[in-house]
């Protein structure tokens, strides 16, 4: 443009015989017409060209002159005859889509937004579905309807303080029954203002569906004021929000689901083993301890056997007879002991016949259909196993009874042996000998009880230790699960990265029955600092004091039945850890997170995000981000920052005004709205309606502090840096 008041643009052809673009690589040093092309390039406001030229003038400024700026390309047509339609470059063969008002000012916008305002393709570049775009809203105030159109891309709502900006966005969220909308409460003075009473709002979608649509499912993503800050500063809310976002990443979310299922299954197994361990411990503590003491019985038995020898010498009972009798007596004792063991096993088997084998498998991760199928299969297997189980028990019971009866036969044989009878007769014929023998038999029986007690005690203690080892080894897998999930989980999109860590839950958050004393406090501190060490030695005796009739076994079960770690999501932006960010940057990352990872393409309403962000983040990050995201989904943004409106190149600017004497609305309605593009410019006039007194551009400059500067920055961005040559 030559001069501020000139109403024309200089446009040149980029390629072909009449084009200025060099056709030899600049790097080769043999550039034809290079200096002349550069000077013409600097003069031109945009070019006629094709896709290749677009790539050259937009994406390869380094291939041109130093500090070259990006310039727009509009598709040219070099048709020489109307009937050249079948050939290339015929009339109607080239398509250029320009996003702007059909005015000279609208055309000028391609100078300032050469990448986003022009598209070279046959079909319309709009990619959004009609059911995911709000076409307009109809506002009724005092029985007067006002229709407010929306653009499919970025809509910004501006206006002075308390002029109805948030009322408009809140009302859309309210009508669509968004869960983040909270109605204003006069008593608590909290919530959000919206159209109510004599005022109402209706949402019309681009497919002509109204409000929530016929199926009642239409909604928006609504981010009210300070929403990002609240999420950023509350760890639990942030984790919950991030987890909902992660659900859209099916591959990574499946890792979490699989982890939870594995943990639940393992914890269930640990719980089952703990119950077995506890039952064995109870059986151990309930063992009947024989009367007397073992050493005393052994000493008494030794004395009685010495007395027996002396007494045998006094009667007709030779050493040979005594030895023969003693051998048979020992054999008899051995057979009787075996018989008793067989008898006890038979009783145990009889008790087992009343037990049913139950197959339990965690199927919660499956849908109902597959759960039913597998449950039916397991039921059949369970019935078959129980049939085989009972059959095996019956078979084993019969075998044990045969062995018991065989032992009885051996007992009967010994009793009827001549040597045994002779010895018995000799003993019976002598009162003293008989008494000593009876005492020996009694003490041997007591000693045998002690032996059986100790064997059972040893057996149960061994099982307890084995169970304890099994439980610890199984519980250790929880740590392996956590480490595996941490290593394999990584969600990343552009500059935002989501990772996982596990945070230990403090001891006192779950167990409250340990008294306050030195020993207990030391244990708790050690648990919080070195949980793995404590878990490994959890079954060792501990000098602790308990409340509420609890004991060490209760502590063991409570610790091992508890999940001591909870998931925490770690956010990074440009390799910067979330925890180290400023509050403003945290809020921006949360906003980025919401928009970046969501697979849902429904419209998003954002109310004054700049309240949570610093200016640097707004201009350099948020505006760039909004420009990229508005292509994918409709954005409705309430703001009082010009850098967002102008820098993000809002397609539709909505200006809000609340009626007053100095700034009146039509029909004195409380709120009034107008809309238009950034290039819509009307100089100040004397209209009685405040919003009609000037254009959108002028309202932006007037309402938004720094608005004029924002326009200047935008227009200078793609203005040649070689002003001396213009």
C-alpha positions in Angstrom: 0.0 0.0 0.0 1.5 3.3 -1.1 0.6 5.8 1.6 -1.8 5.6 4.5 -4.9 6.8 2.5 -4.3 4.8 -0.7 -7.1 2.3 -1.3 -5.3 -0.2 -3.5 -2.8 -3.1 -3.1 0.2 -4.0 -5.2 -0.1 -7.7 -6.2 2.4 -9.6 -8.4 2.6 -13.0 -10.0 4.9 -15.3 -8.2 5.8 -17.8 -10.9 5.7 -18.5 -14.6 6.9 -16.3 -17.4 5.6 -13.2 -15.8 6.5 -14.1 -12.3 9.2 -12.7 -10.1 10.1 -15.9 -8.2 13.7 -17.0 -9.0 13.9 -20.5 -10.5 17.5 -21.3 -9.5 18.6 -22.2 -6.0 20.0 -19.3 -4.1 22.6 -21.5 -2.5 24.2 -22.4 -5.9 25.4 -18.8 -6.4 23.9 -18.6 -9.9 20.6 -16.9 -9.0 19.0 -15.3 -12.0 17.5 -11.9 -11.4 18.0 -12.4 -7.6 18.4 -8.7 -6.6 15.5 -7.6 -8.8 13.3 -10.4 -7.5 14.0 -9.4 -3.9 13.1 -5.7 -4.6 9.9 -6.7 -6.3 9.1 -9.2 -3.5 9.5 -6.3 -0.9 7.1 -4.1 -2.9 4.3 -6.7 -3.3 1.6 -7.0 -0.7 0.7 -10.6 -1.7 1.1 -12.8 -4.8 -0.9 -14.7 -7.4 0.4 -18.3 -7.4 -0.1 -21.9 -6.7 0.6 -24.3 -3.8 4.3 -24.5 -4.5 4.5 -20.7 -4.4 2.5 -20.7 -1.1 5.1 -23.0 0.4 7.9 -20.8 -0.8 6.5 -17.5 0.4 5.2 -18.8 3.7 7.4 -21.6 4.9 10.8 -20.8 3.4 11.6 -17.1 4.2 15.3 -18.0 4.5 15.4 -18.9 0.8 14.5 -15.3 0.1 16.2 -12.1 1.2 17.3 -11.4 4.7 14.4 -10.8 7.2 11.9 -11.7 4.6 8.3 -11.7 5.9 5.6 -14.3 5.1 3.2 -13.3 2.3 -0.1 -14.6 1.2 -0.7 -16.5 -2.1 -4.0 -16.3 -4.0 -4.7 -18.8 -6.8 -4.2 -17.3 -10.2 -5.9 -18.2 -13.5 -4.1 -17.9 -16.8 -7.0 -18.9 -19.0 -6.8 -17.3 -22.5 -10.2 -18.5 -23.7 -13.4 -19.4 -22.0 -13.5 -22.8 -23.7 -10.2 -23.8 -22.1 -12.0 -25.5 -19.3 -10.6 -28.9 -20.1 -7.1 -27.7 -19.9 -5.0 -26.7 -16.8 -5.5 -23.1 -15.6 -8.8 -22.9 -17.3 -11.5 -20.6 -16.0 -12.9 -22.2 -12.8 -9.9 -24.5 -12.3 -8.4 -22.5 -9.4 -9.8 -22.1 -6.0 -8.9 -19.6 -3.3 -10.8 -19.5 0.1 -10.4 -16.2 1.9 -11.7 -15.9 5.4 -12.7 -12.3 5.7 -15.5 -9.8 5.2 -16.2 -9.2 1.5 -14.7 -5.7 1.7 -11.5 -4.1 0.9 -10.7 -4.1 4.6 -11.4 -7.8 4.6 -9.0 -8.4 1.8 -6.4 -6.5 3.7 -6.5 -9.1 6.4 -4.6 -11.6 4.3 -1.6 -9.3 4.6 -1.6 -9.7 8.4 -2.7 -13.3 8.6 -1.3 -14.9 5.4 -1.2 -18.4 6.8 -4.6 -18.6 8.3 -6.8 -16.4 6.2 -6.1 -18.0 2.8 -6.5 -21.6 1.7 -5.9 -23.0 -1.8 -8.1 -26.0 -2.3 -11.3 -27.0 -4.1 -13.4 -27.8 -1.1 -14.3 -25.6 1.8 -11.6 -25.7 4.4 -14.1 -25.9 7.2 -13.8 -29.3 8.9 -16.2 -29.1 11.8 -19.4 -31.1 12.0 -22.7 -29.2 12.1 -23.7 -30.9 15.3 -20.6 -29.6 17.0 -21.0 -26.0 16.1 -23.2 -23.4 17.7 -24.7 -21.3 14.9 -26.4 -18.7 17.0 -28.1 -17.9 20.2 -31.5 -16.2 20.5 -31.8 -13.9 23.6 -35.2 -12.8 24.8 -35.4 -9.8 27.1 -38.8 -8.3 28.0 -40.4 -10.3 25.1 -37.9 -8.8 22.6 -35.8 -11.3 20.7 -32.2 -10.6 19.7 -30.3 -13.1 17.4 -26.6 -13.3 17.9 -24.6 -15.3 15.3 -21.5 -17.3 16.1 -18.5 -18.3 14.0 -17.4 -21.9 13.7 -13.9 -20.9 14.8 -12.9 -18.3 17.5 -15.6 -16.1 19.0 -14.4 -13.5 21.5 -16.8 -11.7 23.9 -15.7 -8.2 25.0 -17.1 -5.4 26.9 -16.7 -3.2 30.0 -16.9 -4.6 33.5 -20.4 -6.0 34.4 -21.6 -5.5 30.9 -22.9 -9.0 30.4 -19.9 -10.9 28.9 -19.9 -13.7 31.4 -23.7 -13.6 31.6 -23.8 -14.6 28.0 -21.3 -17.5 28.2 -22.7 -18.7 31.6 -26.2 -18.8 30.1 -25.1 -21.0 27.2 -23.5 -23.4 29.7 -26.7 -23.2 31.8 -29.1 -24.0 28.9 -26.9 -27.0 28.0 -26.9 -28.2 31.6 -23.1 -28.2 31.9 -21.9 -29.6 35.2 -19.4 -26.7 35.7 -22.2 -24.2 35.8 -23.3 -23.1 39.2 -26.4 -20.9 39.6 -26.0 -17.7 41.5 -27.1 -18.0 45.2 -28.1 -14.8 46.9 -27.7 -16.2 50.4 -24.1 -17.4 49.9 -23.3 -14.8 47.3 -21.6 -17.4 45.2 -22.2 -18.9 41.8 -22.6 -17.5 38.3 -25.0 -14.9 36.8 -27.1 -15.9 33.8 -30.3 -14.9 32.0 -33.3 -15.7 34.2 -36.8 -14.4 35.0 -38.0 -12.3 32.1 -34.8 -13.0 30.2 -33.9 -16.3 28.5 -31.5 -17.7 26.0 -31.8 -20.4 23.3 -28.9 -22.2 21.6 -29.3 -23.0 17.9 -26.8 -25.5 16.4 -25.7 -25.4 12.8 -27.8 -28.4 12.0 -30.9 -26.5 13.4 -31.1 -28.6 16.6 -32.0 -26.5 19.7 -30.4 -26.4 23.1 -29.4 -30.0 24.1 -30.8 -31.5 20.8 -33.4 -34.1 20.3 -31.4 -36.8 22.1 -30.5 -34.4 25.0 -26.8 -35.0 24.6 -25.5 -31.7 23.2 -23.1 -29.9 25.5 -20.0 -27.7 25.6 -16.8 -27.8 27.5 -17.2 -24.9 30.0 -14.3 -23.4 31.8 -15.6 -20.6 34.1 -13.5 -17.9 35.7 -10.5 -19.0 37.7 -11.3 -22.6 36.7 -7.7 -23.3 35.7 -6.3 -21.8 38.9 -8.6 -24.0 41.0 -7.5 -27.1 39.2 -3.8 -26.1 39.2 -3.7 -25.4 43.0 -5.7 -28.5 44.1 -3.8 -31.7 43.7 -6.8 -34.0 44.0 -8.9 -32.0 41.6 -5.9 -31.8 39.2 -5.3 -35.5 39.3 -9.0 -36.3 38.8 -9.1 -33.9 35.9 -5.9 -35.3 34.3 -7.2 -38.9 34.7 -10.4 -37.9 32.9 -8.2 -36.5 30.1 -6.0 -39.5 30.0 -9.1 -41.7 29.4 -9.1 -40.3 25.9 -5.7 -41.9 25.3 -6.9 -45.5 25.2 -3.5 -47.1 25.0 -2.1 -45.4 28.1 -5.4 -45.5 30.0 -5.5 -49.2 29.4 -2.2 -49.4 31.3 -3.8 -47.8 34.3 -6.9 -50.1 34.1 -4.7 -53.1 33.8 -2.6 -51.9 36.8 -5.7 -51.4 38.9 -7.0 -54.8 38.0 -3.6 -56.4 38.8 -3.4 -54.6 42.1 -6.9 -55.6 43.1 -6.3 -59.2 42.2 -3.0 -59.3 44.1 -4.5 -57.6 47.1 -7.3 -60.2 47.1 -4.7 -63.0 47.0 -2.7 -61.3 49.8 -6.0 -61.1 51.8 -6.7 -64.8 51.3 -3.2 -65.8 52.4 -3.5 -63.6 55.5 -6.8 -65.3 56.4 -5.0 -68.7 56.0 -2.1 -67.4 58.1 -4.5 -66.1 60.8 -6.4 -69.5 60.9 -3.1 -71.4 61.3 -2.0 -69.0 64.0 -5.3 -69.6 65.8 -4.9 -73.4 65.5 -1.4 -73.1 66.9 -2.5 -71.1 69.9 -5.4 -73.4 70.5 -3.3 -76.6 70.6 -3.9 -78.7 73.8 -0.7 -78.6 75.9 -0.2 -82.0 77.6 -0.1 -82.1 81.5 3.3 -82.0 83.2 6.5 -81.3 81.5 8.5 -83.4 79.1 11.8 -83.5 81.0 10.0 -84.5 84.2 8.2 -87.3 82.5 11.4 -88.6 80.8 13.2 -88.6 84.2 10.3 -90.4 85.9 10.2 -93.0 83.1 13.9 -93.7 83.5 13.5 -94.3 87.2 10.5 -96.6 86.6 12.5 -98.6 84.0 15.3 -99.1 86.5 12.8 -100.2 89.1 11.3 -102.6 86.6 14.6 -104.3 86.1 15.2 -104.8 89.8 11.7 -106.1 90.3 11.9 -108.5 87.4 14.9 -110.2 88.9 12.8 -110.9 92.0 10.3 -112.9 90.0 10.4 -115.7 87.5 11.0 -113.3 84.7 14.4 -113.7 83.0 16.3 -111.0 81.1 15.5 -112.8 77.9 11.8 -112.9 78.7 11.9 -109.2 79.7 13.7 -108.2 76.5 11.3 -110.3 74.4 8.4 -108.7 76.2 9.9 -105.3 75.9 10.4 -105.7 72.1 6.8 -106.7 71.6 5.6 -103.9 73.9 7.5 -101.4 71.8 6.2 -102.9 68.6 2.7 -102.7 70.1 3.2 -99.1 71.0 4.4 -98.3 67.5 1.4 -100.0 65.8 -1.0 -98.3 68.2 0.6 -94.8 67.4 0.3 -95.5 63.6 -3.3 -96.6 64.2 -4.1 -93.4 66.0 -2.6 -91.3 63.2 -4.7 -93.1 60.6 -7.7 -92.6 62.7 -7.1 -88.8 63.0 -6.6 -88.5 59.3 -9.8 -90.4 58.7 -11.6 -87.9 60.9 -10.0 -85.0 59.1 -11.1 -86.4 55.7 -14.6 -86.8 57.0 -14.6 -83.1 57.9 -13.3 -82.1 54.5 -16.2 -83.8 52.8 -18.3 -81.0 54.1 -16.1 -78.4 52.4 -16.8 -77.1 48.9 -14.1 -75.8 46.6 -14.9 -72.3 45.3 -13.3 -70.8 42.2 -13.0 -67.0 42.6 -11.7 -64.9 39.7 -11.9 -61.1 39.5 -13.9 -60.4 36.3 -14.7 -56.7 37.0 -12.6 -55.5 34.1 -14.9 -57.2 31.6 -18.2 -56.2 30.2 -21.4 -57.9 31.5 -21.7 -60.1 28.4 -18.2 -61.7 28.9 -18.6 -61.8 32.6 -21.7 -64.0 32.3 -20.0 -66.3 29.8 -16.9 -66.8 32.0 -19.0 -67.1 35.2 -21.0 -69.9 33.6 -17.8 -71.7 32.5 -16.4 -71.3 36.1 -19.5 -72.7 37.6 -19.3 -75.8 35.5 -15.7 -76.3 36.3 -16.4 -75.8 40.0 -19.1 -78.5 40.0 -16.8 -80.9 38.2 -13.9 -80.2 40.5 -16.1 -80.8 43.6 -17.3 -84.1 42.2 -13.7 -85.2 41.6 -12.8 -83.8 45.0 -15.3 -85.8 46.9 -14.4 -88.9 44.9 -10.8 -88.5 45.8 -11.7 -88.0 49.5 -13.8 -91.2 49.5 -10.9 -93.1 47.8 -8.4 -91.8 50.3 -10.7 -92.5 53.3 -11.1 -96.1 52.2 -7.3 -96.5 51.8 -6.7 -95.0 55.3 -9.3 -97.3 56.9 -7.6 -100.3 55.3 -4.3 -99.2 56.7 -5.9 -98.6 60.1 -7.4 -102.1 60.1 -4.0 -103.6 59.1 -2.4 -101.9 62.1 -5.1 -103.4 64.3 -4.3 -106.8 62.9 -0.7 -106.4 63.8 -1.7 -105.2 67.3 -3.9 -108.3 67.7 -1.0 -110.5 66.6 1.3 -109.1 69.1 -1.2 -109.3 71.9 -1.7 -113.0 71.2 2.1 -113.8 70.9 3.2 -116.3 73.5 6.2 -114.2 74.6 3.9 -111.2 75.1 1.3 -113.3 77.0 4.0 -114.9 79.1 5.5 -111.6 80.0 2.0 -110.2 80.7 1.1 -113.1 82.9 4.4 -112.7 84.9 3.7 -109.1 85.3 0.1 -109.6 86.3 1.1 -112.3 88.8 3.3 -109.8 90.7 1.5 -106.8 92.1 4.6 -104.6 92.3 5.8 -105.5 88.9 2.3 -104.9 87.6 2.2 -101.4 89.2 5.6 -100.4 87.8 4.6 -101.6 84.4 1.3 -99.7 84.5 3.2 -96.6 85.6 5.6 -97.0 82.7 2.8 -97.4 80.3 1.1 -94.3 81.7 4.3 -92.2 81.4 5.0 -93.4 77.9 1.5 -92.4 76.9 2.1 -88.9 78.4 5.5 -88.7 76.7 3.9 -89.7 73.4 1.3 -86.9 73.8 4.2 -84.4 74.2 5.9 -85.8 71.1 2.7 -85.5 69.1 2.2 -81.9 70.5 5.7 -80.9 69.5 5.4 -82.4 66.1 2.1 -80.6 65.4 3.6 -77.4 66.9 6.6 -77.7 64.6 4.5 -78.4 61.6 2.2 -75.4 62.2 5.1 -73.1 62.9 6.7 -74.2 59.6 3.5 -73.5 57.7 3.2 -70.1 59.4 6.7 -69.2 58.3 6.0 -70.4 54.8 2.8 -68.4 54.6 4.6 -65.3 55.9 7.3 -65.7 53.3 4.7 -66.2 50.5 2.7 -63.2 51.6 5.8 -60.9 51.6 7.0 -62.1 48.2 3.5 -61.6 46.8 3.1 -58.1 48.4 6.5 -57.1 46.9 5.0 -57.4 43.4 2.9 -54.3 44.1 6.1 -52.3 43.9 7.0 -54.0 40.7 3.5 -53.1 39.3 4.1 -49.4 40.2 7.5 -49.3 38.7 6.3 -50.9 35.5 3.4 -48.5 35.1 5.7 -45.5 35.7 8.2 -46.7 33.1 5.6 -47.6 30.5 3.2 -44.7 31.0 3.8 -41.5 29.0 1.2 -39.2 27.4 2.6 -36.4 25.3 1.1 -33.9 22.9 3.1 -31.1 21.5 4.8 -29.3 24.5 2.7 -30.9 27.3 3.8 -34.2 28.8 1.9 -36.3 31.4 3.9 -38.8 33.5 3.1 -40.8 36.6 4.5 -41.2 40.1 3.2 -42.8 43.3 3.0 -40.9 46.6 3.0 -42.8 49.8 0.0 -42.4 52.1 1.0 -41.5 55.7 0.6 -44.2 58.3 -1.8 -42.3 60.5 -4.2 -41.8 57.5 -5.2 -45.4 57.8 -4.2 -46.8 61.2 -5.1 -45.0 64.4 -4.8 -47.5 67.2 -1.1 -47.2 68.0 -0.6 -45.2 71.2 1.6 -42.2 71.4 4.9 -43.3 72.9 8.5 -43.5 71.9 8.4 -47.1 70.5 5.2 -46.5 68.5 6.3 -43.2 67.2 9.6 -44.6 66.1 7.8 -47.4 64.2 5.5 -44.9 62.5 8.4 -42.7 61.4 10.3 -45.7 60.1 7.2 -46.8 58.2 6.7 -43.4 56.5 10.4 -43.2 55.6 11.3 -46.9 54.8 8.1 -48.7 54.1 9.8 -51.5 52.1 12.1 -52.3 55.1 9.1 -52.4 57.5 7.1 -54.6 55.1 9.9 -57.1 54.7 10.1 -57.5 58.6 6.4 -57.0 59.3 6.0 -60.4 60.9 8.9 -59.9 63.4 8.0 -59.3 67.0 7.5 -55.6 67.7 7.5 -53.8 71.0 4.4 -51.8 70.4 1.4 -50.7 72.5 -2.1 -51.0 71.0 -5.5 -49.4 71.7 -9.0 -50.7 70.9 -8.2 -54.3 71.8 -5.9 -54.6 68.9 -2.6 -56.6 68.7 0.3 -57.2 66.4 -1.6 -59.7 64.2 -4.2 -57.0 63.6 -1.5 -54.5 62.7 0.1 -57.0 60.2 -3.3 -57.6 58.5 -4.2 -54.0 58.4 -0.9 -53.0 56.9 -0.8 -55.7 54.2 -4.4 -55.2 53.3 -3.9 -51.5 52.6 -2.7 -49.8 49.5 -0.1 -47.4 50.8 0.5 -45.6 47.5 -1.8 -43.3 45.4 -1.2 -42.2 41.8 -0.1 -38.7 41.1 0.2 -37.3 37.7 3.2 -35.2 36.8 2.9 -32.4 34.3 5.7 -30.9 32.2 5.6 -28.1 29.7 8.6 -27.5 27.5 10.5 -29.7 29.9 9.6 -27.5 32.8 8.1 -29.3 35.9 4.6 -28.1 36.8 5.5 -27.7 40.5 8.2 -25.2 39.7 6.0 -23.0 37.5 4.4 -19.7 38.4 0.7 -19.7 39.1 0.0 -18.0 35.7 2.0 -20.6 33.8 0.3 -23.5 35.7 -3.1 -22.1 34.7 -2.0 -21.9 31.1 -0.7 -25.5 31.2 -4.0 -26.7 32.6 -5.9 -24.9 29.8 -3.5 -26.4 27.3 -4.0 -29.8 28.8 -7.8 -29.5 28.5 -7.8 -28.4 24.9 -4.8 -30.4 23.7 -5.7 -33.9 24.9 -9.4 -33.8 24.6 -10.7 -36.0 21.8 -14.1 -34.4 22.0 -14.7 -31.7 19.4 -17.6 -30.1 21.1 -17.5 -26.3 21.5 -15.4 -24.9 24.4 -16.3 -21.8 26.4 -13.5 -20.1 28.3 -14.3 -17.3 30.6 -11.5 -14.7 31.0 -8.4 -17.0 31.1 -6.1 -14.0 31.3 -7.2 -13.5 34.9 -5.0 -16.4 35.7 -2.2 -15.7 33.2 0.5 -13.1 32.8 0.7 -11.0 29.6 3.7 -12.8 28.2 1.9 -16.2 28.5 -1.2 -14.6 26.9 0.5 -13.2 23.8 3.2 -15.7 23.1 1.5 -18.9 24.2 -2.2 -18.6 24.5 -2.8 -16.6 21.3 -0.7 -19.0 19.3 -2.5 -21.9 20.9 -6.0 -20.6 20.2 -5.1 -20.0 16.6 -4.1 -23.7 16.2 -7.0 -25.1 18.2 -9.9 -23.0 16.6 -9.3 -25.0 13.5 -10.3 -28.2 15.3 -13.2 -27.0 17.5 -15.4 -23.9 18.0 -14.1 -21.6 20.8 -16.2 -19.0 22.6 -13.9 -16.9 24.8 -14.8 -14.1 27.2 -11.9 -11.7 27.5 -10.8 -8.1 28.3 -7.3 -8.6 26.8 -6.7 -7.2 23.3 -3.8 -9.5 22.6 -6.2 -12.5 22.7 -8.8 -10.9 20.5 -6.4 -9.4 17.9 -3.4 -11.7 18.3 -5.5 -14.9 17.9 -7.3 -13.3 14.9 -10.8 -13.8 16.3 -13.2 -14.5 13.4 -16.2 -13.1 15.4 -16.0 -10.4 18.0 -19.1 -10.0 20.2 -19.4 -6.7 22.0 -21.5 -6.6 25.2 -23.1 -3.6 26.8 -25.4 -3.0 29.8 -28.0 -0.3 29.4 -27.3 3.0 31.1 -28.2 6.7 30.4 -24.9 7.3 28.8 -24.7 4.0 27.0 -28.2 3.1 26.0 -29.4 -0.2 24.5 -32.4 -0.7 22.1 -35.7 -0.7 23.9 -33.8 -0.1 27.2 -33.1 -3.9 27.4 -30.6 -4.7 30.1 -28.0 -6.3 27.9 -27.3 -5.7 24.2 -24.8 -7.5 21.9 -23.5 -6.8 18.4 -21.0 -8.9 16.5 -18.6 -8.7 13.6 -15.1 -9.2 12.3 -11.9 -7.4 13.3 -11.9 -5.7 10.0 -15.4 -4.3 10.5 -14.7 -0.6 10.9 -17.2 2.2 11.3 -16.1 5.7 12.5 -17.7 7.2 15.5 -21.2 8.5 14.8 -24.1 9.9 16.7 -26.3 6.8 16.9 -28.6 6.7 19.9 -27.8 3.1 20.4 -24.4 2.9 22.0 -23.0 -0.2 20.3 -24.1 1.0 16.9 -22.1 4.3 17.3 -18.9 2.7 16.0 -17.5 -0.5 14.3 -16.1 -3.6 15.9 -12.5 -2.5 15.4 -13.2 0.8 17.1 -14.9 -1.0 20.0 -11.9 -3.2 20.5 -9.6 -0.2 20.6 -11.9 1.7 22.9 -13.0 -1.1 25.3 -9.8 -3.0 25.6 -6.8 -1.2 27.0 -3.9 -1.6 24.6 -6.3 -2.5 21.8 -4.7 -0.1 19.3 -1.3 -1.4 20.2 -2.5 -5.0 19.6 -3.7 -4.0 16.1 -0.4 -2.3 15.4 1.6 -5.4 16.5 -0.5 -7.7 14.4 -0.3 -5.5 11.3 3.4 -5.0 11.7 4.1 -8.7 12.1 3.8 -9.4 8.4 4.7 -5.9 7.2 8.0 -5.8 5.4 11.0 -4.8 7.5 12.5 -2.9 4.5 10.4 0.3 4.8 13.0 2.4 3.2 12.4 0.4 0.0 8.6 0.9 0.1 
